[in-house]
Amino acid sequence: MDCEMVGCLEIHIPQGVGPRSTSGGGVTHSTLMKPQTKKKKKKAYFSELSVAGKCSVVNYEGDILFDKFINPEIPVHSFRTKYSGIRRRDLNSAMPLSEAKVCITELLNRAVLVGHAIKNDLDSLFLTHPKDAIRDTSCYRPLRQVAGLAEGAVPSLKKLTERLLGQVIQVGPHSSLEDAMSAMHLYKLVEEDWEESKLHTGKGSSIGMRDRTMAPAQEEAV
């Protein structure tokens, strides 16, 4: 799975900011006895929140399960077109975020979720997924080692794809579909060792090598 994100304005209202009470309007003895100190005024402020403007989900075989523009349902401050490829017109008749979340949640149910820096994508959809059912290609050290990248660095999907798959991606605006497929191909390179390590450590839900069909009682990588 992969998402392209837009920037939406989020307002932060500090605790205590609001209309002041006018009850008991007189000055009392207890008020006079208290030292009068100046308090800093707390002000509301805005920040930019990354919200999914497009999401793509593919399965293990590379079939497209979901590939749609998404309307965040809150004001968009920046479309980030240079990187996301998303324009205002793309979201005018796009699927509302509330509906997209329902569709994507159903697809991810009982699935092993494959992606790159996948927490960012989940956060942009306001979704969560069981940690033991996530395969994040940005965190798996053997991928970094095979690619010959520095041990402490978090590798980009672009760099891993170029070094390990021999493909150049993210030339110009990013494609969530291309990125989702690239992450799945990277997972397949190390799948056997990755899943075996999950079994040996007892950490995480391991997906069986033969469990590749969408069946309610099975887990599939998406």
VOTI-38278 format. One line per 5 residues: number of its first residue (from 1); for each residue z, y, x of N, C-alpha, C. Coordinates in nm, 3 decimals. Example, Ala and Ser with C-alpha at 12.3 -4.5 7.8 and 13.67 -1.06 7.14 Angstrom:
1	0.780,-0.569,1.319,0.780,-0.450,1.230,0.780,-0.330,1.320 | 0.708,-0.225,1.285,0.714,-0.106,1.367,0.787,0.003,1.290
This chain:
1	0.000,-0.119,0.084,0.000,0.000,0.000,0.000,0.124,0.088 | -0.065,0.227,0.038,-0.063,0.355,0.108,-0.082,0.467,0.007 | -0.023,0.583,0.038,-0.036,0.700,-0.050,-0.083,0.820,0.031 | -0.163,0.904,-0.034,-0.192,1.037,0.017,-0.106,1.134,-0.064 | -0.048,1.231,0.004,0.053,1.315,-0.062,0.012,1.461,-0.070
6	0.064,1.526,-0.172,0.049,1.670,-0.188,0.188,1.733,-0.178 | 0.192,1.864,-0.155,0.321,1.932,-0.145,0.356,2.001,-0.275 | 0.473,1.968,-0.328,0.520,2.029,-0.452,0.646,2.111,-0.425 | 0.666,2.217,-0.501,0.782,2.302,-0.481,0.904,2.242,-0.549 | 1.014,2.233,-0.473,1.141,2.185,-0.526,1.244,2.295,-0.510
11	1.314,2.329,-0.618,1.414,2.435,-0.612,1.551,2.375,-0.587 | 1.627,2.436,-0.497,1.763,2.393,-0.465,1.859,2.501,-0.513 | 1.951,2.465,-0.601,2.049,2.560,-0.652,2.186,2.520,-0.601 | 2.244,2.597,-0.507,2.375,2.561,-0.452,2.483,2.557,-0.559 | 2.581,2.472,-0.539,2.691,2.460,-0.634,2.765,2.594,-0.643
16	2.791,2.636,-0.765,2.863,2.760,-0.785,2.774,2.878,-0.816 | 2.641,2.858,-0.797,2.550,2.967,-0.831,2.522,2.962,-0.980 | 2.541,3.073,-1.047,2.520,3.077,-1.191,2.596,3.194,-1.251 | 2.593,3.207,-1.384,2.662,3.318,-1.448,2.812,3.311,-1.428 | 2.877,3.425,-1.400,3.021,3.431,-1.378,3.094,3.445,-1.510
21	3.210,3.382,-1.515,3.290,3.388,-1.638,3.349,3.528,-1.654 | 3.354,3.576,-1.778,3.409,3.708,-1.806,3.538,3.699,-1.885 | 3.595,3.578,-1.894,3.718,3.562,-1.972,3.835,3.624,-1.896 | 3.932,3.682,-1.969,4.051,3.742,-1.907,4.015,3.855,-1.815 | 3.942,3.952,-1.865,3.881,4.055,-1.781,3.976,4.146,-1.707
26	4.106,4.148,-1.733,4.196,4.241,-1.665,4.237,4.193,-1.527 | 4.290,4.288,-1.444,4.341,4.253,-1.311,4.488,4.215,-1.325 | 4.526,4.096,-1.279,4.662,4.048,-1.294,4.738,4.065,-1.164 | 4.872,4.045,-1.171,4.957,4.056,-1.052,4.917,3.953,-0.946 | 4.886,3.830,-0.993,4.850,3.725,-0.898,4.719,3.758,-0.825
31	4.630,3.828,-0.896,4.504,3.867,-0.834,4.529,3.967,-0.722 | 4.619,4.062,-0.749,4.649,4.166,-0.651,4.716,4.110,-0.527 | 4.795,4.005,-0.544,4.869,3.948,-0.432,4.779,3.868,-0.337 | 4.662,3.822,-0.387,4.573,3.739,-0.304,4.492,3.827,-0.210 | 4.477,3.785,-0.085,4.395,3.863,0.008,4.250,3.866,-0.039
36	4.189,3.980,-0.037,4.052,3.996,-0.082,3.957,3.972,0.035 | 3.882,3.863,0.029,3.787,3.828,0.135,3.646,3.831,0.079 | 3.556,3.873,0.163,3.415,3.876,0.121,3.357,3.736,0.132 | 3.288,3.694,0.027,3.226,3.563,0.028,3.075,3.579,0.044 | 3.020,3.488,0.123,2.875,3.490,0.138,2.810,3.450,0.007
41	2.709,3.524,-0.030,2.639,3.491,-0.153,2.549,3.369,-0.129 | 2.563,3.272,-0.217,2.478,3.154,-0.209,2.352,3.180,-0.290 | 2.238,3.152,-0.230,2.112,3.178,-0.298,2.035,3.048,-0.319 | 1.968,3.043,-0.432,1.878,2.930,-0.456,1.757,2.944,-0.362 | 1.701,2.831,-0.322,1.585,2.837,-0.233,1.489,2.723,-0.266
46	1.366,2.738,-0.219,1.262,2.638,-0.244,1.231,2.561,-0.116 | 1.189,2.437,-0.134,1.137,2.358,-0.023,1.017,2.281,-0.074 | 0.937,2.228,0.022,0.819,2.153,-0.018,0.850,2.004,-0.021 | 0.821,1.942,-0.131,0.847,1.799,-0.152,0.716,1.723,-0.149 | 0.710,1.616,-0.070,0.588,1.534,-0.063,0.585,1.436,-0.181
51	0.481,1.449,-0.262,0.466,1.364,-0.381,0.328,1.299,-0.377 | 0.320,1.175,-0.419,0.192,1.103,-0.417,0.088,1.173,-0.504 | -0.029,1.199,-0.444,-0.142,1.253,-0.520,-0.250,1.148,-0.534 | -0.235,1.040,-0.457,-0.325,0.924,-0.469,-0.252,0.804,-0.412 | -0.274,0.688,-0.471,-0.211,0.565,-0.421,-0.311,0.451,-0.427
56	-0.308,0.369,-0.324,-0.396,0.251,-0.319,-0.311,0.128,-0.287 | -0.335,0.022,-0.363,-0.266,-0.106,-0.340,-0.372,-0.215,-0.331 | -0.367,-0.294,-0.225,-0.458,-0.408,-0.211,-0.374,-0.534,-0.195 | -0.434,-0.649,-0.226,-0.361,-0.774,-0.207,-0.397,-0.836,-0.073 | -0.348,-0.954,-0.049,-0.366,-1.021,0.080,-0.514,-1.041,0.114
61	-0.594,-1.069,0.013,-0.737,-1.092,0.036,-0.816,-0.962,0.048 | -0.751,-0.849,0.024,-0.821,-0.721,0.032,-0.876,-0.673,-0.101 | -0.846,-0.745,-0.208,-0.889,-0.701,-0.341,-0.812,-0.574,-0.380 | -0.879,-0.482,-0.445,-0.815,-0.356,-0.484,-0.740,-0.376,-0.617 | -0.609,-0.359,-0.612,-0.526,-0.374,-0.731,-0.500,-0.239,-0.799
66	-0.500,-0.133,-0.719,-0.474,0.001,-0.773,-0.534,0.101,-0.675 | -0.610,0.196,-0.726,-0.669,0.299,-0.640,-0.701,0.420,-0.726 | -0.600,0.505,-0.745,-0.614,0.616,-0.840,-0.550,0.744,-0.787 | -0.607,0.857,-0.833,-0.541,0.985,-0.813,-0.423,0.991,-0.909 | -0.320,1.065,-0.868,-0.196,1.073,-0.947,-0.158,1.220,-0.966
71	-0.131,1.256,-1.089,-0.083,1.391,-1.120,0.069,1.393,-1.105 | 0.123,1.473,-1.010,0.268,1.472,-0.985,0.353,1.519,-1.103 | 0.292,1.587,-1.198,0.363,1.637,-1.318,0.461,1.750,-1.286 | 0.455,1.802,-1.164,0.530,1.922,-1.126,0.433,2.010,-1.047 | 0.460,2.142,-1.040,0.364,2.231,-0.976,0.332,2.192,-0.831
76	0.203,2.190,-0.799,0.158,2.158,-0.664,0.144,2.287,-0.584 | 0.211,2.294,-0.472,0.208,2.412,-0.387,0.096,2.401,-0.284 | 0.075,2.280,-0.231,-0.028,2.259,-0.130,-0.094,2.124,-0.151 | -0.227,2.125,-0.157,-0.300,1.998,-0.177,-0.322,1.925,-0.044 | -0.297,1.991,0.067,-0.310,1.931,0.200,-0.446,1.864,0.218
81	-0.549,1.930,0.166,-0.684,1.870,0.159,-0.736,1.826,0.294 | -0.703,1.900,0.399,-0.752,1.867,0.533,-0.714,1.725,0.573 | -0.597,1.681,0.531,-0.550,1.547,0.566,-0.557,1.449,0.449 | -0.525,1.497,0.329,-0.519,1.408,0.213,-0.655,1.387,0.147 | -0.745,1.485,0.164,-0.874,1.478,0.096,-0.864,1.510,-0.052
86	-0.745,1.546,-0.098,-0.722,1.572,-0.241,-0.750,1.719,-0.273 | -0.823,1.741,-0.384,-0.851,1.876,-0.431,-0.793,1.895,-0.571 | -0.780,2.020,-0.609,-0.722,2.049,-0.740,-0.792,1.973,-0.853 | -0.925,1.970,-0.847,-1.001,1.905,-0.954,-0.971,1.755,-0.965 | -0.930,1.694,-0.853,-0.901,1.550,-0.854,-0.780,1.517,-0.940
91	-0.690,1.613,-0.955,-0.566,1.586,-1.028,-0.569,1.635,-1.172 | -0.676,1.707,-1.209,-0.681,1.764,-1.345,-0.671,1.657,-1.454 | -0.742,1.547,-1.435,-0.738,1.439,-1.535,-0.682,1.311,-1.476 | -0.601,1.324,-1.371,-0.546,1.207,-1.303,-0.433,1.142,-1.384 | -0.404,1.017,-1.350,-0.295,0.945,-1.416,-0.162,1.014,-1.386
96	-0.081,1.041,-1.489,0.050,1.103,-1.465,0.137,1.014,-1.377 | 0.220,1.077,-1.296,0.308,1.003,-1.205,0.396,0.904,-1.280 | 0.446,0.942,-1.396,0.534,0.853,-1.473,0.462,0.723,-1.511 | 0.332,0.732,-1.543,0.255,0.612,-1.578,0.221,0.533,-1.452 | 0.186,0.604,-1.346,0.151,0.536,-1.220,0.269,0.454,-1.169
101	0.389,0.509,-1.181,0.508,0.437,-1.134,0.525,0.304,-1.207 | 0.497,0.304,-1.336,0.510,0.180,-1.416,0.409,0.077,-1.366 | 0.283,0.120,-1.348,0.178,0.028,-1.303,0.209,-0.029,-1.165 | 0.248,0.059,-1.072,0.273,0.017,-0.934,0.397,-0.072,-0.926 | 0.499,-0.040,-1.004,0.621,-0.123,-1.006,0.589,-0.264,-1.049
106	0.501,-0.277,-1.148,0.462,-0.411,-1.196,0.387,-0.487,-1.086 | 0.301,-0.417,-1.012,0.226,-0.482,-0.905,0.316,-0.528,-0.791 | 0.420,-0.448,-0.764,0.509,-0.479,-0.651,0.618,-0.579,-0.687 | 0.631,-0.609,-0.814,0.737,-0.701,-0.856,0.719,-0.837,-0.790 | 0.824,-0.884,-0.722,0.824,-1.013,-0.654,0.719,-1.021,-0.543
111	0.676,-0.906,-0.492,0.575,-0.905,-0.386,0.637,-0.865,-0.253 | 0.578,-0.915,-0.145,0.612,-0.868,-0.011,0.524,-0.746,0.013 | 0.587,-0.632,0.035,0.514,-0.505,0.045,0.477,-0.476,0.190 | 0.346,-0.463,0.216,0.295,-0.434,0.349,0.246,-0.290,0.353 | 0.284,-0.218,0.457,0.237,-0.080,0.473,0.279,-0.026,0.608
116	0.241,0.098,0.634,0.275,0.163,0.761,0.362,0.285,0.730 | 0.484,0.286,0.786,0.582,0.390,0.751,0.596,0.394,0.599 | 0.619,0.278,0.542,0.610,0.259,0.397,0.718,0.336,0.321 | 0.829,0.369,0.387,0.934,0.444,0.318,0.881,0.578,0.266 | 0.794,0.641,0.346,0.737,0.769,0.304,0.655,0.754,0.176
121	0.581,0.643,0.167,0.499,0.618,0.048,0.588,0.591,-0.074 | 0.690,0.509,-0.056,0.781,0.480,-0.166,0.852,0.607,-0.212 | 0.897,0.688,-0.116,0.966,0.813,-0.152,0.874,0.905,-0.231 | 0.747,0.908,-0.194,0.652,0.998,-0.262,0.625,0.954,-0.406 | 0.655,0.827,-0.435,0.639,0.773,-0.571,0.773,0.767,-0.645
126	0.881,0.804,-0.575,1.017,0.794,-0.628,1.048,0.650,-0.669 | 1.008,0.558,-0.580,1.031,0.415,-0.603,1.111,0.357,-0.486 | 1.169,0.241,-0.509,1.235,0.165,-0.403,1.180,0.022,-0.404 | 1.206,-0.051,-0.298,1.164,-0.191,-0.290,1.267,-0.262,-0.204 | 1.298,-0.389,-0.236,1.397,-0.462,-0.155,1.360,-0.462,-0.007
131	1.456,-0.427,0.075,1.431,-0.414,0.219,1.381,-0.544,0.280 | 1.434,-0.657,0.232,1.394,-0.786,0.290,1.254,-0.827,0.248 | 1.193,-0.753,0.156,1.057,-0.784,0.111,0.958,-0.677,0.157 | 0.991,-0.608,0.265,0.904,-0.505,0.322,0.858,-0.548,0.460 | 0.729,-0.532,0.487,0.672,-0.555,0.620,0.608,-0.423,0.664
136	0.681,-0.348,0.746,0.636,-0.216,0.789,0.575,-0.227,0.928 | 0.445,-0.205,0.937,0.375,-0.222,1.064,0.412,-0.115,1.167 | 0.478,-0.008,1.124,0.521,0.094,1.220,0.649,0.053,1.291 | 0.719,-0.047,1.236,0.850,-0.087,1.290,0.847,-0.220,1.364 | 0.740,-0.297,1.350,0.737,-0.432,1.408,0.702,-0.423,1.556
141	0.798,-0.451,1.642,0.784,-0.430,1.786,0.670,-0.510,1.850 | 0.649,-0.638,1.812,0.539,-0.713,1.874,0.402,-0.647,1.857 | 0.379,-0.578,1.747,0.252,-0.507,1.730,0.238,-0.397,1.835 | 0.346,-0.326,1.857,0.350,-0.219,1.956,0.324,-0.275,2.097 | 0.386,-0.391,2.124,0.373,-0.452,2.257,0.231,-0.503,2.281
146	0.173,-0.569,2.181,0.037,-0.621,2.196,-0.062,-0.507,2.216 | -0.034,-0.394,2.150,-0.123,-0.278,2.161,-0.102,-0.203,2.292 | 0.003,-0.240,2.368,0.030,-0.176,2.495,0.082,-0.034,2.481 | 0.158,-0.010,2.374,0.211,0.123,2.350,0.354,0.133,2.400 | 0.398,0.255,2.425,0.533,0.278,2.478,0.638,0.220,2.385
151	0.740,0.161,2.444,0.842,0.089,2.368,0.916,0.178,2.269 | 0.949,0.300,2.311,1.031,0.385,2.224,0.953,0.462,2.119 | 0.821,0.463,2.130,0.740,0.545,2.040,0.709,0.471,1.911 | 0.701,0.547,1.803,0.658,0.490,1.675,0.505,0.502,1.672 | 0.434,0.390,1.670,0.288,0.395,1.679,0.224,0.444,1.551
156	0.117,0.519,1.563,0.043,0.563,1.445,-0.046,0.449,1.396 | -0.077,0.451,1.269,-0.167,0.349,1.213,-0.304,0.362,1.278 | -0.346,0.484,1.303,-0.477,0.509,1.366,-0.486,0.440,1.502 | -0.381,0.457,1.582,-0.382,0.402,1.718,-0.374,0.249,1.717 | -0.288,0.194,1.631,-0.277,0.048,1.622,-0.409,-0.014,1.576
161	-0.471,0.049,1.476,-0.597,-0.003,1.422,-0.708,0.001,1.526 | -0.711,0.107,1.603,-0.815,0.121,1.705,-0.796,0.019,1.817 | -0.670,0.001,1.860,-0.644,-0.088,1.974,-0.649,-0.236,1.937 | -0.601,-0.270,1.818,-0.589,-0.411,1.782,-0.701,-0.462,1.693 | -0.764,-0.373,1.616,-0.871,-0.416,1.527,-1.008,-0.366,1.572
166	-1.007,-0.273,1.668,-1.134,-0.219,1.717,-1.204,-0.132,1.616 | -1.128,-0.072,1.525,-1.185,0.012,1.421,-1.129,0.154,1.432 | -1.212,0.252,1.401,-1.169,0.391,1.402,-1.149,0.438,1.258 | -1.028,0.482,1.228,-0.998,0.530,1.093,-0.945,0.673,1.101 | -0.927,0.732,0.985,-0.870,0.867,0.972,-0.951,0.970,1.049
171	-1.082,0.958,1.041,-1.171,1.060,1.095,-1.193,1.161,0.984 | -1.135,1.279,0.998,-1.137,1.374,0.887,-1.025,1.340,0.791 | -1.040,1.374,0.662,-0.936,1.344,0.563,-0.905,1.194,0.560 | -0.778,1.160,0.540,-0.737,1.019,0.535,-0.780,0.956,0.402 | -0.796,0.826,0.405,-0.825,0.748,0.284,-0.710,0.650,0.264
176	-0.640,0.661,0.152,-0.528,0.571,0.125,-0.575,0.427,0.115 | -0.697,0.407,0.064,-0.750,0.271,0.053,-0.778,0.213,0.191 | -0.840,0.291,0.277,-0.869,0.246,0.413,-0.740,0.217,0.489 | -0.641,0.303,0.471,-0.513,0.285,0.541,-0.438,0.162,0.489 | -0.443,0.139,0.358,-0.376,0.020,0.301,-0.440,-0.108,0.355
181	-0.572,-0.109,0.363,-0.642,-0.227,0.414,-0.614,-0.247,0.563 | -0.608,-0.138,0.639,-0.580,-0.148,0.782,-0.442,-0.207,0.807 | -0.343,-0.161,0.728,-0.207,-0.214,0.743,-0.203,-0.363,0.713 | -0.279,-0.405,0.611,-0.282,-0.548,0.577,-0.347,-0.630,0.688 | -0.455,-0.578,0.747,-0.521,-0.649,0.858,-0.427,-0.662,0.978
186	-0.351,-0.558,1.006,-0.254,-0.563,1.116,-0.146,-0.667,1.089 | -0.100,-0.670,0.965,0.002,-0.769,0.926,-0.051,-0.911,0.949 | -0.176,-0.934,0.914,-0.234,-1.068,0.927,-0.240,-1.112,1.074 | -0.256,-1.016,1.165,-0.263,-1.051,1.307,-0.136,-1.119,1.356 | -0.024,-1.076,1.301,0.106,-1.125,1.349,0.185,-1.194,1.238
191	0.118,-1.225,1.130,0.187,-1.278,1.011,0.271,-1.402,1.041 | 0.212,-1.498,1.109,0.281,-1.626,1.129,0.412,-1.606,1.207 | 0.404,-1.530,1.317,0.525,-1.504,1.396,0.625,-1.419,1.319 | 0.575,-1.322,1.245,0.663,-1.232,1.170,0.742,-1.309,1.065 | 0.671,-1.393,0.990,0.738,-1.469,0.884,0.831,-1.576,0.941
196	0.791,-1.633,1.054,0.877,-1.734,1.118,1.006,-1.670,1.167 | 0.995,-1.547,1.220,1.115,-1.477,1.266,1.208,-1.446,1.150 | 1.152,-1.420,1.033,1.234,-1.395,0.914,1.312,-1.521,0.875 | 1.246,-1.635,0.888,1.311,-1.761,0.852,1.423,-1.794,0.950 | 1.397,-1.773,1.080,1.495,-1.809,1.183,1.618,-1.718,1.181
201	1.594,-1.590,1.155,1.706,-1.495,1.155,1.780,-1.496,1.023 | 1.715,-1.551,0.920,1.778,-1.550,0.787,1.776,-1.415,0.724 | 1.703,-1.320,0.785,1.693,-1.185,0.729,1.562,-1.172,0.656 | 1.570,-1.149,0.529,1.448,-1.120,0.455,1.392,-1.238,0.384 | 1.308,-1.207,0.290,1.242,-1.306,0.211,1.111,-1.338,0.280
206	1.090,-1.464,0.313,0.969,-1.503,0.385,0.863,-1.550,0.287 | 0.740,-1.508,0.312,0.630,-1.549,0.226,0.565,-1.673,0.287 | 0.552,-1.776,0.207,0.494,-1.901,0.257,0.347,-1.885,0.292 | 0.302,-1.961,0.391,0.164,-1.950,0.437,0.064,-1.985,0.328 | 0.105,-2.067,0.231,0.010,-2.110,0.127,0.021,-2.028,-0.001
211	0.124,-1.946,-0.010,0.146,-1.872,-0.134,0.059,-1.747,-0.137 | -0.065,-1.763,-0.181,-0.160,-1.652,-0.175,-0.210,-1.609,-0.312 | -0.174,-1.678,-0.416,-0.224,-1.643,-0.548,-0.119,-1.563,-0.624 | -0.165,-1.481,-0.718,-0.072,-1.403,-0.798,-0.012,-1.494,-0.905 | 0.106,-1.540,-0.881,0.173,-1.626,-0.977,0.316,-1.575,-0.993
216	0.370,-1.577,-1.116,0.502,-1.520,-1.140,0.612,-1.576,-1.050 | 0.603,-1.704,-1.013,0.711,-1.765,-0.937,0.690,-1.757,-0.787 | 0.583,-1.687,-0.745,0.553,-1.681,-0.603,0.556,-1.537,-0.554 | 0.566,-1.522,-0.423,0.559,-1.391,-0.362,0.426,-1.377,-0.291 | 0.362,-1.261,-0.309,0.235,-1.236,-0.242,0.245,-1.105,-0.167
221	0.174,-1.098,-0.056,0.173,-0.974,0.021,0.079,-0.875,-0.045 | 0.127,-0.753,-0.066,0.042,-0.645,-0.118,0.067,-0.520,-0.034
